[in-house]
Each structure stands twice: as C-alpha cells, then as structure tokens.
C-alpha cells in the first residue's frame, strides 16, 4: 500500500513538473524562437504577444524593442541608399548638361561653323559661361560634401543679425534689381551667435533661389526680422510661382527641384536650400518653407537669440 501511494505521488509530481516546465519554460522558449525565425526571415513587423508575468515577460519586451529598432535602422539605411542614388543621378545630370553644350560649341568652332569673329566670340562666351556654371556647381557639391562630413570650418561669434542682413542687402540690392528682383527689408534689432560667412551663404542661396524662379519682370523679395522671447525669426518671402504643399517638405533635400523632369538645369543645382538647411542647423536653428502671402514662397529661419550682455560687448 505504501509503495502504491509512493508511486502515485511520484507520478503526480512528475506530471506536475512536466506541465510546469512546459508552461513556464518550454512554451515561452518556443514563442521566442518563433520570433527569432520571423526576424531572420525578414519580417521586421513581427512582435511577440506574451501576457505572462514571469521572468520571460521582460525578455519578450526586449525582443520587441530590438525588432522595432532594427526596423528603424533598416528603414534609415534604405532611405540613405535612395538619397545616395538620387544624389549621384543629380550630379550626373547637372554636370552632363553644360558639358554637352561645351562640347557642341567647341566642335562648332573646330568645324568652322562660326565663320565671323562675332559668331566665334558668341560661341566662346557660351563655352565660358557653361564652364563657370560647372565651376559653381562643383563648389556647391564640395561644400555640401564637407558639411555632410562635418568637416566645414565653423567660427560662431555674437553678431547683430539686423546689421549683417542690411549690410549684405545694401551690397547686392542694385545688382539684383538689374536682374529683375527688388529686395525690401523690415528688420528689428536682434543679436545671435552665428558664423558670419555661413549666415551670408544661407541668405545668398535663398535670394538666388527667388531670383531664379521669379515669373514677373520685376519680382519682389521681402526680408523681415522679428524677435520673440528666446528666438529671432527671419522670413524671406517672394512673389514667385510658389511651391505646392506636397513638395515643400522636400525643398531642403539635396538635388531636389519641383520639376521632376529636371528640364531646366539653369535654375540651379538643387543644393542651395540643402546647404542652407545644414548651415542653419549647425547654428542651432531651424528652417522651413511655407506659402507666402503674395502667393510665392516664404522661407522661415529661427535662430536662438544671443544673450544681451554678450551682444553689447561684441565688436560686431
């Protein structure tokens, strides 16, 4: 009788241990193993559903967090690869166009198509202009690459933002008006910590953008500077054709232009606003594009306001 009772007790204990091991160890391991297989097979959206409150719960949570971060990493890598392809395609296209023109005009000179001195001069001027286009493009690409590698010199100082803008506009206002763009300013007093050279490059890139895309014989670009408690808001607003809302998000992408066919390379390399975005970010600010009240494009830059006591001691 005792032996029978002992045998039954051992059997029951064995059954209990088997069920315990299966429910608390083997079953969670199978769930975890299935998750690993799903990730291995490329299903990065797979998540473990485990409602237990034991030691496996945090393991499953960590697995789901790992899967989430892995998907983010893969998505970011794919985006970078797509951007690299677009960058290479943009460089190839934008360099090929002026090079083709140079080749055609040089061949025309060699073949004697340009027979008069006036025509020869016109051909040579065209070759010179196209070569200058390539030079500007290469400089933009070089600057963009240096910025992407964080290898561009940055020397911030405390400066009067309104004074820097007024000085720049004063030096280029007549030149831009001759080209068909009138620049108007309304500037409040403001001091920021920024690199003067980078700041001017940002402003010139945006002004050049308004000049290239204007549709009126005499377009207008309004530059306004306002201050809030901690920021300075700089708005460059033109009366050009504007940009559709769906395209504004990509305006600051490298080599992006609203014309998907890229039919007009004379309107720039598509790097100007990307360089501006990088520079503004380096200065601790933000940049965005909106529709202007005149129906054109408004580029809005916000920079941290410099401390007043530092600004007063600055030489600028």
ChimeraX attribute file (.defattr): number of C-alpha atoms within 10 A of each C-alpha:
attribute: neighborCount
match mode: 1-to-1
recipient: residues
	/A:1	6
	/A:2	7
	/A:3	8
	/A:4	9
	/A:5	10
	/A:6	11
	/A:7	12
	/A:8	12
	/A:9	12
	/A:10	12
	/A:11	12
	/A:12	12
	/A:13	12
	/A:14	12
	/A:15	12
	/A:16	12
	/A:17	12
	/A:18	13
	/A:19	13
	/A:20	12
	/A:21	12
	/A:22	14
	/A:23	12
	/A:24	15
	/A:25	14
	/A:26	14
	/A:27	12
	/A:28	19
	/A:29	15
	/A:30	12
	/A:31	14
	/A:32	20
	/A:33	11
	/A:34	14
	/A:35	22
	/A:36	16
	/A:37	12
	/A:38	15
	/A:39	16
	/A:40	10
	/A:41	9
	/A:42	10
	/A:43	14
	/A:44	19
	/A:45	12
	/A:46	16
	/A:47	19
	/A:48	16
	/A:49	13
	/A:50	14
	/A:51	9
	/A:52	12
	/A:53	8
	/A:54	10
	/A:55	11
	/A:56	17
	/A:57	16
	/A:58	13
	/A:59	13
	/A:60	22
	/A:61	15
	/A:62	12
	/A:63	17
	/A:64	19
	/A:65	13
	/A:66	14
	/A:67	21
	/A:68	15
	/A:69	13
	/A:70	15
	/A:71	17
	/A:72	13
	/A:73	12
	/A:74	12
	/A:75	12
	/A:76	12
	/A:77	12
	/A:78	12
	/A:79	12
	/A:80	12
	/A:81	12
	/A:82	12
	/A:83	15
	/A:84	13
	/A:85	12
	/A:86	15
	/A:87	18
	/A:88	13
	/A:89	12
	/A:90	19
	/A:91	17
	/A:92	11
	/A:93	14
	/A:94	22
	/A:95	18
	/A:96	13
	/A:97	15
	/A:98	21
	/A:99	15
	/A:100	12
	/A:101	15
	/A:102	20
	/A:103	12
	/A:104	14
	/A:105	20
	/A:106	19
	/A:107	13
	/A:108	15
	/A:109	16
	/A:110	10
	/A:111	10
	/A:112	11
	/A:113	14
	/A:114	18
	/A:115	11
	/A:116	10
	/A:117	9
	/A:118	10
	/A:119	13
	/A:120	18
	/A:121	12
	/A:122	14
	/A:123	20
	/A:124	16
	/A:125	13
	/A:126	17
	/A:127	20
	/A:128	13
	/A:129	14
	/A:130	20
	/A:131	16
	/A:132	13
	/A:133	20
	/A:134	19
	/A:135	13
	/A:136	14
	/A:137	19
	/A:138	15
	/A:139	12
	/A:140	17
	/A:141	20
	/A:142	12
	/A:143	16
	/A:144	21
	/A:145	14
	/A:146	13
	/A:147	16
	/A:148	12
	/A:149	9
	/A:150	12
	/A:151	10
	/A:152	13
	/A:153	10
	/A:154	15
	/A:155	12
	/A:156	16
	/A:157	17
	/A:158	22
	/A:159	22
	/A:160	21
	/A:161	25
	/A:162	20
	/A:163	16
	/A:164	16
	/A:165	19
	/A:166	15
	/A:167	11
	/A:168	13
	/A:169	19
	/A:170	12
	/A:171	10
	/A:172	12
	/A:173	14
	/A:174	14
	/A:175	12
	/A:176	18
	/A:177	15
	/A:178	10
	/A:179	13
	/A:180	18
	/A:181	24
	/A:182	18
	/A:183	21
	/A:184	16
	/A:185	16
	/A:186	12
	/A:187	17
	/A:188	16
	/A:189	12
	/A:190	21
	/A:191	27
	/A:192	23
	/A:193	21
	/A:194	25
	/A:195	20
	/A:196	18
	/A:197	11
	/A:198	21
	/A:199	18
	/A:200	15
	/A:201	16
	/A:202	21
	/A:203	18
	/A:204	17
	/A:205	17
	/A:206	20
	/A:207	21
	/A:208	15
	/A:209	18
	/A:210	25
	/A:211	23
	/A:212	16
	/A:213	17
	/A:214	20
	/A:215	13
	/A:216	12
	/A:217	9
	/A:218	15
	/A:219	20
	/A:220	22
	/A:221	24
	/A:222	16
	/A:223	23
	/A:224	18
	/A:225	21
	/A:226	16
	/A:227	18
	/A:228	10
	/A:229	7
	/A:230	12
	/A:231	18
	/A:232	23
	/A:233	21
	/A:234	22
	/A:235	23
	/A:236	23
	/A:237	28
	/A:238	30
	/A:239	23
	/A:240	22
	/A:241	16
	/A:242	19
	/A:243	18
	/A:244	13
	/A:245	11
	/A:246	8
	/A:247	13
	/A:248	17
	/A:249	12
	/A:250	16
	/A:251	21
	/A:252	22
	/A:253	18
	/A:254	21
	/A:255	24
	/A:256	21
	/A:257	21
	/A:258	13
	/A:259	8
	/A:260	7
	/A:261	7
	/A:262	17
	/A:263	9
	/A:264	12
	/A:265	15
	/A:266	13
	/A:267	14
	/A:268	18
	/A:269	26
	/A:270	24
	/A:271	24
	/A:272	25
	/A:273	24
	/A:274	20
	/A:275	25
	/A:276	24
	/A:277	21
	/A:278	20
	/A:279	24
	/A:280	21
	/A:281	15
	/A:282	17
	/A:283	21
	/A:284	12
	/A:285	19
	/A:286	17
	/A:287	20
	/A:288	15
	/A:289	21
	/A:290	18
	/A:291	19
	/A:292	18
	/A:293	11
	/A:294	14
	/A:295	15
	/A:296	21
	/A:297	24
	/A:298	26
	/A:299	18
	/A:300	18
	/A:301	22
	/A:302	22
	/A:303	23
	/A:304	20
	/A:305	21
	/A:306	20
	/A:307	13
	/A:308	13
	/A:309	8
	/A:310	14
	/A:311	19
	/A:312	13
	/A:313	9
	/A:314	13
	/A:315	9
	/A:316	13
